Amino acid sequence: MPNVAGLSMLCLAAASAAVAATTLTDLRAVRLADLSVLPLPFTSRNYSSPWPALSAASSAEQPTSFNATFEPFNDAGRVILGGSPKLTVLVHEQDYAFAHEAPVYFSRTDDVFFCSDAGGKQGRSNATVNNVVWRGKLADLVEQASNGTPTLPHSALRKVNLTDAAGSEIQMTNGGTPYGDGHLLLANSGRGEELPGGLSLTSLAHGGASRILLNNAFGKQFNAPNDVVVHASSGSIWFTDADYAQTQNFRPDVELPKATWRFHPQTGDLDMVDASIVTPNGLVFSPNQRTLYITETGSTQGGDLPNRPKIPAVIYAFDVVKDRLENKRLFAAVPTGIADGIKVDIRGNVYACTADGLYAWSSAGRLLARVYIPDGGCVNLAFVEPKGHLLVTAQTRLLLIELSGKEAVGPKLDGYPSASKRISL
């Protein structure tokens, strides 16, 4: 446990002021140098317990109350967080992981999308029950939470019917991103032996018409497609294929390795671009599209976080060269658990959800800040309007993080790819 006297703390949140139960503002500056040597004796924390950067805000044991904290580690981190960041719990339902992955925001319509946990312990889905994709208006969610009480999913959101023209229901969604203006591109894990995963496209208009874009690699089923991004200039779709459907027992083993793939929907070209990562998960392009970041989550098994250090919990970076990946390198080590969902802002800073909260790194891999989120951290995030706002999925909670520094601005994904590179339903 760090020495409290040795920490430089700056509380800008007026802790004595009354705030709504859904809103938390607690900013505490941390000097990483003060954590280099801990008082003896101390025991090593386990794989998924929070990193106790602030002894006053967290401990080596899992916290029992929801006490989020904003922690800048240097001047660059303070610039991102600003002087008065805020976290609001928009929606909450105890024991239901309704807010797991695939957060997507459309600025033109103020629509937000995300999905429930596919196959997880609190996901209410399994080999015989599909998971849920939710839709809502961000302004409505914020207004409903303004009374200090987060609403329940069914009262604040509506379920999206994902059925294609042939009547096939899209199974076990896990990743998502905007595709052009008004279309939702999803990565789906599949369910059972004969309902494979892949990629699908859904229109926000026209009754939510959907189309399956890809469901096999040369006749073989994918393991469980996990996350997806669009390459802006080429129009190609890049996605990871993990094995969480297998470890969570809602799909059988298949004869494809876990890998990262590139698919061009206009031509049907499909290429495996990397198979060196044990379990590829979240992925994102840098703002100039010249770097691809991919998270390594091979240390997890069935959603649990055991201590298996032989498979590192890290983020890798690759150079993107003519639609190929080159120069694989370690970008950052993850302090707690794994890095799941991952995003970049327009300045190239990298944000990832982990087992104890949201972390930010510079484009050079320097750790900048943490938003400590107790009770399991977070899973994925999306930038939303206005500037500096993040929509964060945290299993039983949907969160809105407002960074008052206004530096955390995401690339405008609504237009990816350009109209000339796009396909339609």
Steps between C-alpha positions, in 0.01 A plus 500: 500500500648842409600741773215752519736778609717436196221558249435838346122532510292779358130471577313742274160345551368669816432168666275656761256630238183304447492324162248272336543131569574437134772764466857475631778758475826426680829614346825403672841556344746212540881510473603163359846549652342479845377149418839363388584370847223380734545467875607153612363249556236473230351215300444504126145572389328248275435523128167683508500693828526878456837668477506703824638821352312689769470334839228747595293407196561129464662202666658172403165341571200536271306807616148460631363843404485685169763771553644598162814716492678698226877460525739702277855365516674797336434834333378335179251297703374816669446658159280207396295480820468874558427664832151367563432166328177321582362147485126440479328163534235513227348153532550231762358158573659287766600147392426560128791568266282691255782743405790286385643589158448671162431858618431712191389862475349683201538875541242595236214317674637481859446122490702269722529124455664228708444134584459277803759243601501205260530186709643660813390415853263798522417530131172303500604339171645161417502222239121520470432870573630790289636815658347847459602808300361815663416839349429835663536875470790638699315821591211294638732283707673805646168664582364189668815467712492868602267427792778309674365152435623293204221338305456132417583376147144419396369842607779699333586294191342285234619175347616494137355228279795365300346280233614495138279479189512119508367494856831403658559656841847643558653311790697613806622848408825610664657784297370799309590818314325756278506423129441802285215727598223308673618139493617281786776249425509212748737215585298197610628191681235257377314245709492122500644271236306622196460874567844642414631840590630767268420855392162665450367840396186667639330818382385748763208590273247295303399283792857397579557278196801271547731303276764236579820601320729213592456173689792279395864487395525282191217278622622475858313660787675768703562434869320806641553838329559750777557859388499697175631823345486662157805617306388844385690537173465148357156413635629165627372351825746364756387270781634266766394138540538381859368190677271634773206312352694180565630588847150611600343186353256636244690381191708192420865504399570565132800446274618857464772665706421812698608790282445851371337528157448754224182485290408716204120490463501639144721224361462221756877486552584347838853490644642383830729789593637369832497175695780574746284623788371222726152653534447824306218711638453877468649683205518856373683701234702809582349825371718491186415129445870410485505307830271223622480427872379155614451383857631162618252324732633145495542500877122482545299181502123498488482862610703441816837665564741239639863571575661367180792735438648285221243665272546874555210741530625760254416717201694443178555752221549418132588713200231488231676471165288452188227315688754280677637504853873540561736583788310349791611661825396528862309825553398477867465259790163499674521566877190298596321214326489539123441785257166419339336772289745758363464842332718794389439873508590741220835574668597133489457425870381144565218414745423150626257346745653266756406313818536810719396779267582706195867569419651751257842479335678741267577388145851419629358260759543727803240446772302823542195445718252259651131530572472254787166317472434256787304176483679361194618799298353535152482309172479744208453865411396737224561871453180706490401860442570746651878499514664314783209267571529121507224239507632205702356151539567348842290183508225590749543874436496732202719801576557845357846644571540874441862612476503875555838538331320464165812338350346153473334532162446191289536478121164558331411143402154571360642550151727190492543394226442760231188459285702367206642217714174409671258216447130527575229270628 
